[in-house]
Each structure stands twice: as structure tokens, then as C-alpha cells.
Amino acid sequence: MFFCGLVSKNLAIKSGIRDIERLFVAGLLQNFGELIVAKVSADIAHQCEQYNSQSLPWQLQEQLLGFTYTDISADLLKVWQLPEKIIMPIRFFNDAQNIQINKDVKVLFLASRLALIDSDSDNFTYEALIDESLCNTLGLSSDDLIQATEIASKEAESILSMMNPKLFSK
């Protein structure tokens, strides 16, 4: 979740979106529903973790739950009365390829896929998950996506090292 927020922020910067903080927050909260499912049913949450390149996480969630973690996240954020400009990208980003939607949704779509590739590069590849047409509409190249991911990795490491300096000491 944290990495997705950092990538969202960096992609927003690269694509010229203002008010990048909302995309950072959306990236952080987009998968918050996972925590709720884990609390309610650890068994179902465990089943949802058994995704692979043939059964993507959001597809498996839909199959097992009838909805996705992001659906839960968006509904919960609405109850918490967060601004719609944060909720909307979360609610629609998994459908970014199927509908004409704003830049925020496209950025969150790409960031979530890049976060998945980063967390499980053995099973997920850039070629399989990244929609070049979305990149084009945002004015992003593959180099921009790689650079945004690298920056997010450095930012995450820096933040984690501040939180636990012993973990990153050499």
C-alpha cells in the first residue's frame, strides 16, 4: 500500500497532475479493504493471497468475495467522508482500461500494477500488466514508469531506515 502511494505520487508528478497529495493518499488507501477482510475472515484473506499471473489479485478477490478490496476501500472512505477526489480513483482504477476516465484513475491503475510487479517480479511482468495506451494518454514513457518506481523504492527505503535505523545499517 505504501509503495503504491509513492509510485502514484511520482507518476502524478511526471504526468503533470497538480495536487499530487490526493494520489499519494489514494495509493496508500486503495487496498485498505484487505485489512478488513483479514480481520473478518483470515481464511478468505489467505485464499485471496493465492493469486498468480493467471488469476490476478483483483480477479481472485472478485471470484472469492464478489467484490474487490478496492471496492471495500472506496465504500469505507465514503463512510469516513473523505473527499470524492480521493475515493473516485480508488473506486474505478481497476476498470481504467474499459472506460474513459480521468488522469487520476489512470495513474492509480498504473501505480497499482507497478507495485504488484515490484512485490512479485517472479510472477508479474511489465509487459503483462502495463497498458501502454494508458501511458500514452498520460504522456508517460516506459522510462518514466521505471524512474517513478526507482524513486519510490528509494523513498520507501529512506522512510523505513528512519523508522528502524538498525535494519538498514551497514
N, CA, C and O of each residue as an XYZ file, in Angstrom:
680
protein
N       0.817     -1.181      0.000
C       0.000      0.000      0.000
C       0.874      1.263      0.000
O       0.625      2.207     -0.749
N       1.891      1.254      0.850
C       2.768      2.413      0.963
C       3.506      2.660     -0.353
O       3.592      3.794     -0.824
N       4.033      1.591     -0.935
C       4.770      1.705     -2.189
C       3.857      2.231     -3.302
O       4.274      3.071     -4.099
N       2.632      1.745     -3.358
C       1.676      2.207     -4.369
C       1.424      3.708     -4.219
O       1.307      4.418     -5.218
N       1.342      4.188     -2.992
C       1.168      5.619     -2.765
C       2.341      6.428     -3.292
O       2.156      7.476     -3.911
N       3.547      5.937     -3.042
C       4.749      6.640     -3.514
C       4.832      6.627     -5.045
O       5.177      7.638     -5.657
N       4.520      5.492     -5.655
C       4.543      5.418     -7.118
C       3.464      6.331     -7.702
O       3.705      7.026     -8.689
N       2.278      6.329     -7.097
C       1.194      7.213     -7.566
C       1.638      8.665     -7.560
O       1.415      9.401     -8.521
N       2.265      9.065     -6.470
C       2.755     10.447     -6.349
C       3.766     10.756     -7.449
O       3.690     11.804     -8.091
N       4.702      9.853     -7.662
C       5.744     10.091     -8.667
C       5.191     10.077    -10.089
O       5.642     10.857    -10.929
N       4.234      9.216    -10.374
C       3.604      9.216    -11.704
C       2.788     10.498    -11.915
O       2.755     11.049    -13.016
N       2.140     10.955    -10.860
C       1.372     12.207    -10.966
C       2.297     13.369    -11.307
O       1.962     14.211    -12.141
N       3.449     13.414    -10.667
C       4.421     14.466    -10.958
C       4.843     14.388    -12.423
O       4.844     15.397    -13.129
N       5.201     13.191    -12.876
C       5.684     13.000    -14.247
C       4.615     13.307    -15.287
O       4.935     13.747    -16.391
N       3.344     13.080    -14.945
C       2.283     13.337    -15.923
C       1.680     14.736    -15.788
O       0.701     15.062    -16.459
N       2.265     15.555    -14.926
C       1.849     16.951    -14.828
C       0.574     17.188    -14.043
O      -0.066     18.226    -14.215
N       0.192     16.264    -13.192
C      -1.010     16.429    -12.381
C      -0.657     17.281    -11.162
O       0.360     17.061    -10.505
N      -1.512     18.247    -10.880
C      -1.321     19.061     -9.681
C      -2.016     18.375     -8.511
O      -2.762     17.414     -8.701
N      -1.776     18.854     -7.342
C      -2.391     18.296     -6.138
C      -2.061     16.805     -6.023
O      -2.948     15.961     -5.901
N      -0.777     16.514     -6.065
C      -0.316     15.121     -6.059
C      -0.596     14.411     -4.745
O      -0.590     13.181     -4.699
N      -0.840     15.158     -3.682
C      -1.078     14.550     -2.382
C      -2.296     13.629     -2.408
O      -2.299     12.589     -1.750
N      -3.330     14.004     -3.163
C      -4.531     13.172     -3.207
C      -4.233     11.809     -3.833
O      -4.831     10.802     -3.454
N      -3.308     11.783     -4.792
C      -2.954     10.498     -5.401
C      -2.056      9.678     -4.483
O      -2.132      8.450     -4.478
N      -1.223     10.335     -3.722
C      -0.442      9.626     -2.716
C      -1.384      8.957     -1.712
O      -1.227      7.778     -1.399
N      -2.360      9.712     -1.213
C      -3.327      9.180     -0.243
C      -4.160      8.066     -0.874
O      -4.382      7.032     -0.246
N      -4.620      8.265     -2.103
C      -5.399      7.217     -2.789
C      -4.568      5.948     -2.944
O      -5.076      4.844     -2.747
N      -3.301      6.101     -3.294
C      -2.418      4.936     -3.420
C      -2.223      4.220     -2.100
O      -2.157      2.991     -2.059
N      -2.128      4.985     -1.016
C      -1.992      4.389      0.310
C      -3.233      3.608      0.713
O      -3.134      2.527      1.293
N      -4.400      4.159      0.405
C      -5.656      3.602      0.914
C      -6.367      2.653     -0.045
O      -7.359      2.032      0.336
N      -5.884      2.528     -1.274
C      -6.601      1.757     -2.287
C      -6.817      0.296     -1.903
O      -7.796     -0.308     -2.339
N      -5.956     -0.269     -1.122
C      -6.080     -1.690     -0.774
C      -6.388     -1.877      0.716
O      -6.159     -2.950      1.275
N      -6.899     -0.841      1.338
C      -7.231     -0.880      2.758
C      -8.243     -1.978      3.070
O      -8.242     -2.542      4.164
N      -9.100     -2.276      2.105
C     -10.104     -3.333      2.280
C      -9.502     -4.677      2.634
O     -10.162     -5.511      3.255
N      -8.249     -4.896      2.244
C      -7.576     -6.154      2.578
C      -7.496     -6.345      4.090
O      -7.677     -7.457      4.586
N      -7.229     -5.283      4.811
C      -7.142     -5.365      6.273
C      -8.485     -5.747      6.882
O      -8.541     -6.500      7.855
N      -9.554     -5.233      6.315
C     -10.887     -5.539      6.823
C     -11.228     -7.004      6.573
O     -11.731     -7.690      7.463
N     -10.956     -7.481      5.366
C     -11.223     -8.892      5.053
C     -10.383     -9.787      5.961
O     -10.886    -10.791      6.466
N      -9.126     -9.444      6.175
C      -8.255    -10.245      7.051
C      -8.802    -10.284      8.471
O      -8.723    -11.318      9.134
N      -9.350     -9.184      8.941
C      -9.922     -9.131     10.290
C     -11.190     -9.964     10.390
O     -11.402    -10.666     11.378
N     -12.034     -9.885      9.361
C     -13.307    -10.603      9.375
C     -13.110    -12.095      9.124
O     -13.733    -12.924      9.787
N     -12.243    -12.439      8.168
C     -12.021    -13.843      7.837
C     -10.595    -14.048      7.337
O     -10.297    -13.830      6.162
N      -9.735    -14.463      8.233
C      -8.335    -14.704      7.866
C      -8.233    -15.783      6.796
O      -7.332    -15.740      5.958
N      -9.148    -16.752      6.815
C      -9.129    -17.830      5.825
C      -9.393    -17.292      4.416
O      -8.690    -17.648      3.471
N     -10.390    -16.451      4.282
C     -10.697    -15.878      2.960
C      -9.555    -14.966      2.513
O      -9.172    -14.977      1.343
N      -9.016    -14.184      3.433
C      -7.885    -13.315      3.090
C      -6.710    -14.156      2.601
O      -6.032    -13.789      1.641
N      -6.475    -15.274      3.259
C      -5.396    -16.169      2.831
C      -5.672    -16.717      1.422
O      -4.760    -16.799      0.599
N      -6.903    -17.084      1.152
C      -7.263    -17.564     -0.185
C      -7.046    -16.460     -1.231
O      -6.610    -16.735     -2.349
N      -7.348    -15.236     -0.866
C      -7.164    -14.108     -1.786
C      -5.689    -13.844     -2.066
O      -5.357    -13.225     -3.077
N      -4.802    -14.301     -1.191
C      -3.368    -14.134     -1.392
C      -2.788    -15.159     -2.367
O      -1.616    -15.064     -2.732
N      -3.574    -16.119     -2.784
C      -3.078    -17.189     -3.643
C      -3.166    -16.820     -5.124
O      -3.371    -17.692     -5.969
N      -3.013    -15.554     -5.435
C      -3.069    -15.082     -6.817
C      -1.792    -15.463     -7.553
O      -0.778    -15.811     -6.949
N      -1.876    -15.384     -8.866
C      -0.715    -15.646     -9.726
C      -0.954    -14.948    -11.054
O      -1.932    -14.214    -11.201
N      -0.082    -15.166    -12.011
C      -0.204    -14.457    -13.290
C      -1.455    -14.869    -14.069
O      -1.893    -14.138    -14.957
N      -2.024    -16.005    -13.756
C      -3.250    -16.462    -14.427
C      -4.506    -15.964    -13.716
O      -5.557    -15.805    -14.336
N      -4.390    -15.720    -12.419
C      -5.505    -15.250    -11.601
C      -5.019    -14.052    -10.799
O      -4.500    -14.198     -9.693
N      -5.191    -12.876    -11.367
C      -4.679    -11.644    -10.781
C      -5.388    -11.333     -9.459
O      -6.516    -11.779     -9.248
N      -4.741    -10.575     -8.569
C      -5.318    -10.355     -7.233
C      -6.763     -9.872     -7.253
O      -7.605    -10.439     -6.557
N      -7.064     -8.850     -8.025
C      -8.419     -8.287     -8.058
C      -9.413     -9.258     -8.688
O     -10.594     -9.240     -8.342
N      -8.950    -10.108     -9.611
C      -9.834    -11.129    -10.191
C     -10.161    -12.204     -9.163
O     -11.306    -12.644     -9.060
N      -9.163    -12.621     -8.412
C      -9.367    -13.631     -7.380
C     -10.273    -13.089     -6.269
O     -11.144    -13.807     -5.778
N     -10.078    -11.854     -5.880
C     -10.949    -11.236     -4.868
C     -12.398    -11.222     -5.345
O     -13.313    -11.576     -4.601
N     -12.590    -10.814     -6.581
C     -13.946    -10.784     -7.164
C     -14.563    -12.179     -7.164
O     -15.739    -12.350     -6.843
N     -13.761    -13.163     -7.525
C     -14.234    -14.548     -7.577
C     -14.612    -15.064     -6.177
O     -15.657    -15.693     -6.008
N     -13.772    -14.799     -5.196
C     -13.991    -15.335     -3.851
C     -14.982    -14.518     -3.024
O     -15.749    -15.076     -2.240
N     -14.965    -13.198     -3.202
C     -15.776    -12.323     -2.365
C     -17.004    -11.749     -3.075
O     -17.994    -11.391     -2.438
N     -16.921    -11.670     -4.394
C     -17.980    -10.992     -5.146
C     -17.691     -9.508     -5.300
O     -18.500     -8.780     -5.874
N     -16.561     -9.051     -4.802
C     -16.120     -7.664     -4.890
C     -14.614     -7.659     -4.628
O     -14.032     -8.689     -4.288
N     -13.996     -6.502     -4.787
C     -12.544     -6.410     -4.597
C     -12.222     -5.634     -3.322
O     -13.084     -4.977     -2.737
N     -10.980     -5.727     -2.915
C     -10.521     -4.945     -1.769
C     -10.714     -3.460     -2.025
O     -11.046     -2.706     -1.110
N     -10.509     -3.039     -3.262
C     -10.671     -1.610     -3.567
C     -12.129     -1.172     -3.461
O     -12.405     -0.023     -3.119
N     -13.061     -2.076     -3.750
C     -14.476     -1.748     -3.553
C     -14.752     -1.464     -2.078
O     -15.438     -0.500     -1.739
N     -14.209     -2.314     -1.210
C     -14.365     -2.112      0.236
C     -13.722     -0.790      0.638
O     -14.307     -0.001      1.379
N     -12.519     -0.564      0.140
C     -11.801      0.665      0.481
C     -12.615      1.893      0.103
O     -12.779      2.803      0.916
N     -13.121      1.926     -1.115
C     -13.882      3.090     -1.585
C     -15.139      3.295     -0.742
O     -15.466      4.426     -0.382
N     -15.843      2.214     -0.425
C     -17.056      2.341      0.390
C     -16.738      2.828      1.799
O     -17.453      3.667      2.346
N     -15.677      2.308      2.377
C     -15.287      2.740      3.718
C     -14.868      4.205      3.726
O     -15.236      4.951      4.633
N     -14.110      4.613      2.733
C     -13.672      6.007      2.664
C     -14.852      6.953      2.476
O     -14.827      8.087      2.953
N     -15.883      6.486      1.784
C     -17.106      7.291      1.626
C     -17.799      7.455      2.979
O     -18.258      8.546      3.320
N     -17.871      6.363      3.746
C     -18.456      6.426      5.088
C     -17.655      7.394      5.962
O     -18.227      8.137      6.760
N     -16.337      7.381      5.808
C     -15.471      8.277      6.576
C     -15.512      9.708      6.047
O     -14.889     10.606      6.614
N     -16.239      9.910      4.972
C     -16.447     11.222      4.362
C     -15.157     11.861      3.857
O     -14.965     13.072      3.963
N     -14.273     11.023      3.304
C     -13.103     11.561      2.625
C     -13.549     12.208      1.323
O     -14.614     11.871      0.804
N     -12.772     13.111      0.795
C     -13.171     13.797     -0.451
C     -13.326     12.822     -1.624
O     -12.575     11.856     -1.761
N     -14.301     13.104     -2.440
C     -14.571     12.267     -3.606
C     -13.371     12.199     -4.540
O     -13.181     11.194     -5.225
N     -12.561     13.247     -4.579
C     -11.392     13.242     -5.461
C     -10.346     12.220     -5.016
O      -9.452     11.887     -5.794
N     -10.434     11.719     -3.794
C      -9.589     10.607     -3.336
C     -10.294      9.277     -3.579
O      -9.664      8.303     -3.991
N     -11.585      9.237     -3.329
C     -12.352      7.993     -3.447
C     -12.510      7.553     -4.900
O     -12.362      6.369     -5.201
N     -12.805      8.475     -5.794
C     -13.105      8.135     -7.189
C     -12.001      7.340     -7.876
O     -12.307      6.336     -8.518
N     -10.738      7.733     -7.775
C      -9.705      6.914     -8.418
C      -9.651      5.490     -7.853
O      -9.409      4.533     -8.590
N      -9.877      5.358     -6.548
C      -9.870      4.038     -5.922
C     -11.020      3.196     -6.448
O     -10.845      2.021     -6.770
N     -12.188      3.797     -6.532
C     -13.379      3.057     -6.968
C     -13.257      2.545     -8.403
O     -13.761      1.467     -8.716
N     -12.596      3.301     -9.275
C     -12.633      2.972    -10.698
C     -11.324      2.503    -11.320
O     -11.324      2.125    -12.491
N     -10.209      2.507    -10.595
C      -8.933      2.266    -11.271
C      -8.799      0.880    -11.874
O      -8.097      0.721    -12.873
N      -9.444     -0.129    -11.306
C      -9.342     -1.462    -11.906
C     -10.073     -1.549    -13.251
O      -9.865     -2.493    -14.013
N     -10.926     -0.564    -13.536
C     -11.636     -0.515    -14.819
C     -11.065      0.524    -15.762
O     -11.701      0.868    -16.758
N      -9.881      1.031    -15.470
C      -9.301      2.124    -16.257
C      -9.138      1.761    -17.727
O      -9.186      2.649    -18.579
N      -8.951      0.502    -18.046
C      -8.794      0.092    -19.439
C     -10.129      0.062    -20.179
O     -10.164      0.183    -21.404
N     -11.218     -0.100    -19.444
C     -12.524     -0.319    -20.063
C     -13.369      0.935    -20.208
O     -14.336      0.941    -20.970
N     -13.025      1.990    -19.497
C     -13.840      3.195    -19.538
C     -12.961      4.423    -19.736
O     -11.795      4.436    -19.341
N     -13.522      5.437    -20.342
C     -12.810      6.713    -20.462
C     -12.950      7.419    -19.125
O     -14.053      7.771    -18.707
N     -11.865      7.612    -18.487
C     -11.900      8.158    -17.132
C     -10.751      9.139    -16.968
O      -9.896      9.238    -17.847
N     -10.717      9.851    -15.883
C      -9.726     10.917    -15.721
C      -8.314     10.408    -15.441
O      -8.088      9.213    -15.256
N      -7.389     11.334    -15.417
C      -5.971     11.004    -15.242
C      -5.680     10.353    -13.895
O      -4.829      9.468    -13.808
N      -6.374     10.779    -12.850
C      -6.127     10.216    -11.522
C      -6.351      8.702    -11.515
O      -5.564      7.953    -10.935
N      -7.411      8.271    -12.153
C      -7.739      6.847    -12.218
C      -6.643      6.094    -12.973
O      -6.223      5.013    -12.559
N      -6.194      6.667    -14.066
C      -5.143      6.028    -14.867
C      -3.831      5.927    -14.094
O      -3.146      4.906    -14.157
N      -3.486      6.978    -13.372
C      -2.264      6.965    -12.572
C      -2.335      5.879    -11.508
O      -1.374      5.135    -11.316
N      -3.473      5.781    -10.813
C      -3.612      4.761     -9.767
C      -3.600      3.356    -10.366
O      -3.051      2.434     -9.764
N      -4.191      3.188    -11.530
C      -4.138      1.900    -12.228
C      -2.684      1.501    -12.470
O      -2.270      0.397    -12.118
N      -1.920      2.401    -13.069
C      -0.519      2.095    -13.369
C       0.294      1.876    -12.099
O       1.111      0.957    -12.038
N       0.079      2.706    -11.092
C       0.834      2.569     -9.842
C       0.546      1.237     -9.166
O       1.459      0.600     -8.641
N      -0.712      0.810     -9.174
C      -1.040     -0.466     -8.526
C      -0.389     -1.636     -9.258
O       0.047     -2.601     -8.629
N      -0.324     -1.551    -10.573
C       0.320     -2.620    -11.351
C       1.830     -2.610    -11.138
O       2.446     -3.669    -11.020
N       2.423     -1.435    -11.089
C       3.863     -1.339    -10.835
C       4.206     -1.841     -9.428
O       5.250     -2.460     -9.225
N       3.331     -1.576     -8.469
C       3.553     -2.082     -7.109
C       3.470     -3.609     -7.078
O       4.236     -4.261     -6.368
N       2.547     -4.172     -7.842
C       2.432     -5.627     -7.906
C       3.669     -6.244     -8.555
O       4.178     -7.262     -8.084
N       4.144     -5.639     -9.618
C       5.367     -6.115    -10.277
C       6.543     -6.031     -9.305
O       7.354     -6.952     -9.216
N       6.624     -4.921     -8.579
C       7.726     -4.741     -7.630
C       7.682     -5.782     -6.512
O       8.723     -6.280     -6.083
N       6.489     -6.107     -6.046
C       6.375     -7.040     -4.921
C       6.494     -8.501     -5.340
O       6.795     -9.354     -4.505
N       6.264     -8.808     -6.622
C       6.287    -10.203     -7.061
C       6.740    -10.295     -8.521
O       5.984    -10.712     -9.398
N       7.985     -9.895     -8.755
C       8.501     -9.854    -10.125
C       8.706    -11.240    -10.738
O       8.899    -11.354    -11.948
N       8.666    -12.286     -9.924
C       8.760    -13.644    -10.471
C       7.498    -14.032    -11.224
O       7.555    -14.807    -12.178
N       6.355    -13.495    -10.797
C       5.081    -13.858    -11.412
C       4.483    -12.790    -12.320
O       3.641    -13.093    -13.166
N       4.914    -11.538    -12.148
C       4.279    -10.453    -12.884
C       5.319     -9.632    -13.625
O       6.373     -9.297    -13.083
N       5.004     -9.316    -14.868
C       5.923     -8.556    -15.704
C       5.277     -7.253    -16.172
O       4.056     -7.107    -16.209
N       6.133     -6.338    -16.519
C       5.699     -5.060    -17.069
C       4.830     -5.291    -18.311
O       3.767     -4.688    -18.459
N       5.296     -6.163    -19.187
C       4.588     -6.421    -20.458
C       3.182     -6.967    -20.222
O       2.262     -6.655    -20.979
N       3.012     -7.767    -19.194
C       1.712     -8.394    -18.933
C       0.729     -7.450    -18.235
O      -0.479     -7.567    -18.439
N       1.222     -6.526    -17.425
C       0.318     -5.727    -16.593
C       0.166     -4.269    -16.996
O      -0.826     -3.635    -16.638
N       1.119     -3.727    -17.728
C       1.084     -2.292    -18.034
C       0.418     -2.049    -19.385
O       0.800     -2.635    -20.399
N      -0.565     -1.193    -19.378
C      -1.302     -0.826    -20.582
C      -0.637      0.415    -21.195
O      -0.756      1.523    -20.673
N       0.054      0.202    -22.299
C       0.779      1.298    -22.955
C      -0.152      2.431    -23.392
O       0.254      3.593    -23.400
N      -1.393      2.106    -23.755
C      -2.303      3.169    -24.197
C      -2.629      4.127    -23.046
O      -2.808      5.324    -23.269
N      -2.704      3.604    -21.822
C      -2.902      4.489    -20.669
C      -1.683      5.370    -20.447
O      -1.802      6.551    -20.120
N      -0.519      4.780    -20.630
C       0.720      5.558    -20.507
C       0.721      6.696    -21.522
O       1.061      7.832    -21.191
N       0.342      6.389    -22.745
C       0.332      7.392    -23.812
C      -0.611      8.543    -23.503
O      -0.280      9.702    -23.753
N      -1.800      8.227    -22.952
C      -2.756      9.299    -22.645
C      -2.258     10.190    -21.513
O      -2.693     11.333    -21.383
N      -1.350      9.670    -20.700
C      -0.759     10.463    -19.619
C       0.551     11.117    -20.032
O       1.137     11.890    -19.275
N       1.004     10.799    -21.242
C       2.278     11.338    -21.709
C       3.469     10.691    -21.024
O       4.515     11.320    -20.865
N       3.314      9.441    -20.617
C       4.369      8.724    -19.912
C       5.011      7.672    -20.806
O       4.329      6.984    -21.566
N       6.317      7.556    -20.706
C       7.047      6.509    -21.419
C       7.352      5.375    -20.440
O       7.152      5.512    -19.233
N       7.830      4.273    -20.969
C       8.223      3.168    -20.087
C       9.372      3.606    -19.180
O       9.458      3.162    -18.035
N      10.245      4.464    -19.677
C      11.330      5.003    -18.849
C      10.776      5.819    -17.680
O      11.314      5.766    -16.574
N       9.703      6.573    -17.926
C       9.070      7.345    -16.854
C       8.539      6.417    -15.764
O       8.683      6.704    -14.576
N       7.929      5.313    -16.166
C       7.396      4.360    -15.197
C       8.512      3.710    -14.393
O       8.401      3.549    -13.178
N       9.572      3.342    -15.070
C      10.719      2.739    -14.379
C      11.324      3.741    -13.396
O      11.637      3.397    -12.257
N      11.481      4.972    -13.848
C      12.065      6.006    -12.993
C      11.165      6.285    -11.781
O      11.667      6.447    -10.669
N       9.854      6.341    -11.983
C       8.926      6.580    -10.871
C       9.010      5.452     -9.850
O       8.923      5.692     -8.645
N       9.177      4.226    -10.328
C       9.307      3.069     -9.443
C      10.622      3.123     -8.677
O      10.657      2.851     -7.477
N      11.691      3.469     -9.360
C      13.002      3.565     -8.697
C      13.002      4.654     -7.623
O      13.537      4.456     -6.532
N      12.407      5.789     -7.932
C      12.322      6.880     -6.956
C      11.498      6.434     -5.752
O      11.879      6.685     -4.609
N      10.369      5.773     -6.008
C       9.519      5.279     -4.918
C      10.272      4.280     -4.046
O      10.127      4.292     -2.823
N      11.067      3.424     -4.660
C      11.858      2.453     -3.892
C      12.846      3.162     -2.970
O      13.001      2.788     -1.807
N      13.505      4.180     -3.494
C      14.464      4.939     -2.685
C      13.751      5.683     -1.556
O      14.235      5.722     -0.425
N      12.596      6.272     -1.874
C      11.831      6.984     -0.846
C      11.369      6.018      0.242
O      11.450      6.336      1.429
N      10.890      4.853     -0.152
C      10.424      3.856      0.816
C      11.570      3.394      1.707
O      11.412      3.281      2.923
N      12.713      3.130      1.106
C      13.877      2.703      1.884
C      14.311      3.796      2.856
O      14.658      3.513      4.003
N      14.289      5.025      2.400
C      14.675      6.150      3.257
C      13.730      6.280      4.446
O      14.170      6.475      5.579
N      12.445      6.173      4.186
C      11.452      6.284      5.258
C      11.593      5.117      6.232
O      11.555      5.313      7.447
N      11.755      3.918      5.708
C      11.919      2.752      6.580
C      13.197      2.829      7.401
O      13.217      2.404      8.557
N      14.266      3.367      6.817
C      15.521      3.482      7.557
C      15.398      4.496      8.695
O      16.042      4.346      9.733
N      14.578      5.520      8.504
C      14.337      6.477      9.591
C      13.534      5.832     10.712
O      13.738      6.129     11.889
N      12.617      4.944     10.330
C      11.773      4.282     11.319
C      12.537      3.211     12.090
O      12.282      2.986     13.273
N      13.472      2.555     11.412
C      14.235      1.489     12.039
C      15.668      1.524     11.506
O      16.003      0.755     10.604
N      16.508      2.389     12.038
C      17.861      2.557     11.523
C      18.707      1.285     11.595
O      19.581      1.088     10.750
N      18.473      0.433     12.567
C      19.250     -0.805     12.699
C      19.034     -1.742     11.521
O      19.938     -2.482     11.133
N      17.841     -1.709     10.957
C      17.510     -2.586      9.834
C      18.355     -2.272      8.609
O      18.692     -3.170      7.837
N      18.699     -0.997      8.427
C      19.395     -0.576      7.212
C      20.835     -0.166      7.449
O      21.475      0.373      6.546
N      21.359     -0.408      8.635
C      22.756     -0.056      8.871
C      23.668     -1.072      8.197
O      23.318     -2.244      8.054
N      24.830     -0.608      7.790
C      25.730     -1.479      7.025
C      26.900     -1.897      7.819
O      27.753     -2.633      7.322
